Amino acid sequence: AKAGLPWEPREPSEVPLERALRSRILKLSLDPNVFLTPCRDNEKASAEAMATAGRVLELDENLRRLRFKLVPKVISEEVFWDRYFAGVERVRRFVIDSVDSGGGATAAT
């Protein structure tokens, strides 16, 4: 199975959340702290995630700009993507958990 983009639903129950996921995940590239804060060892980017990196850069102009500024002067390519995808997973958990607990993440953008 081909890995989808970071904001694409992975389960049928996530389909209604796609807009909220996309909106929040695209905002990650507006926050340099996402990329300057170390992530835990268990948050390394998977091979599946890395397979989508090129497409993500095509779609997220801010991410392209930030990568140009940070890599390799500030952080390595590998660290950049580890931190990006760790941020993606945090956003996904937040959006999905807030719906599970009755919060209206679909309305929040």
N, C-alpha and C positions, 0 to 999 in steps of 0.2 A: 504494500500500500504506500502510495506516494504521500509524503508529509505535506499537510496543508500549510497555509500561511499562519502566523502566530495567532491571529484573531479569528481564524475559521473554526467553526464548531467541531468538536471531536466526538460529541455524543448528540443524539437527536434532542436531548433536553437542553442543549446549549444553543440551538438554532435561534430562539428568541433573544439570546444575549449577544448575538454577533455585533450589533451596532454599538452596544456599550463596550464590548471587548475591543473592537476596532478603535473606537474613540480614545479609550484609556491607553491602549498599547501604543498608538501613534503619538501620544503625549510623552511617552518615555524618552523619546529623542529630544524633547525640549528641556530635559533636566540632566545636565552634565553629571550631577551627583550620582545618578544611576550607574555611571561608568567609572566614577572615581572612588566608589565605595567597594571594598573587596567583598566578593560573595563567598559563601561557604564552599568547601571542597565538594560537597554532594550536589552542588548546583552547576557543575560543568555542563557546557552545551553538548547535547547529544549529536550523534552523526546525522540523525533525521532532522534535527533543528538546523544544523549547519547546512544541510542540503537546500534549505529555503533562504539562506542568508542573501544570496544574490538577488532573488526576487524581492525580498524585503527592501534592500537598498534601492531597487528600481522604483518602488512604490512610496518610499518614505524619504523625501528630499532632505528633511532635517537630519535624519540619521546619516545620510551621505555626507552632509556638511560636518556633522560632529565627528564622524569617523576620519574625515580628512584632517580635522584639527588635532585629534587625539592620537591617531595611529600613524607612524610608530613613535612620535615624539614623546608622548605621555604614557601610553600603555601599548602592549603588543596587540596584534590582530586577535590572537586567541583569547586574551583577557577581555578585549572589547566585546567579543561575541558571548563569552561566558556570562559577563555581567548583563548584557542585553537580554539574553534568554532567561537568566535568573529573574530579571525584572518582569519579563513576560509572564513567567509562571506565577510570580507574586500577584500580578494584576488579575490573572485568570482565577486564582484561588479567591481573591477578594470579591470579584464580581459574582462568581458562582456561589460562594458562601453567603453573600449578602442577599441573594435570591432565595437560597435554601432557608435562611433565617427570616424570610418574609420582608426583607428590605427591598425597595424598588430600584435595583441597579439598572433596569431597562430604561427607566426614565432619566437617570443621571447620565450626563455626558461630560 
